[in-house]
Amino acid sequence: MKLQELLDKYIENTEAVLAEIKIAQSMQVDNKKVNSVVETVKRYLEDAKYYRDRKRFETGLASVAYSEGLLDALKLLEVAKFSWPKRKR
């Protein structure tokens, strides 16, 4: 798979998660902080698209990977619920 195709796939998956993400009420984590992390995810996703459009695929891939890592962290903390899209075969 070419780098651009990989970047496109990660961007698509992250957009799908953001469209369905549910933020849980947590006694241990301030929801304002959780929402701030989600906004950061969105900014990194926009950065990834920006770099993709300028054919800077390595930088775009790093940006979207950071978005995915933040989303996974929210899920591990059990303050967000979502499923990553299934791989197409």
N, C-alpha and C positions, 0 to 999 in steps of 0.2 A: 504494500500500500504506500502510495506517495505521501509525503509530508503534508501537502495541502489537503488530500483526502482525509487523512487522520485528523487534522485540525478541524475540518468541516464536521466530521463525525462527533468529535468532542463538543464542539459548539452546539450542535443539534441536541445532543444528550443533555447538556447543561440547561438549555432553553426548555426542554421537556420537563426536567425536574423543577425548575422555577415556576412553570405553569401549574404544577400540581402540589407543590410543597405545602405542608400544613405545620404550623408552629404550635407546639404544645405549651400549655401553661405549666410552668415549673416553679417549684418552691425554692429551688437552689440557684436558678439562673434568672437574672433580670431580663424580662422580655424586650426592653429597649435595647439591651446589648445584643440579644439574638437578632433583632431586626436590623441593627447596625451591621452585623456580620452578613446578613442576607443582602443588604445594600452594597457591601463591599464585593460580594460575589457578583452582583450585577455589573459593577464597575469593571471588575477584571474580565468579565465576559465581553463587555463592550470594547475593552482594550484588545482582546483576542480578535474580535471582528475587524477592528482598526488595522491591526498588524497583518491579518490575512489579506485584507483589501490592498495592502501595500506590498504584498508578496514577501513579507518578513515572517515566514511560517514558523521558524524556530521560536521567535519571541511570542508569537500568537499562541503556540502550543504551550509554552511556559505559563502564559496568562490564564488560559482555560484550565490547565492542570491545577493551578492554584485555586481557581474557583471550585473545582471538583473536590479538592482537599478540604476546603472550608465547609462545603456541604456535607462531606463525610463526617467531619468533626461534629457538626450539629446533630447528625444522626446518631453518632456514637454517644453523645451526651444526652440523647433521648429528648431533645427539645425540638426536633423536626422529624416529620414523617414523609417519606417519599420512596419511590422505587426508581432505580436507573432503568432506562429503556432496554428491552431485550435486544440482543445482537441479531441482526438479520443474517441468514445463511444463504 
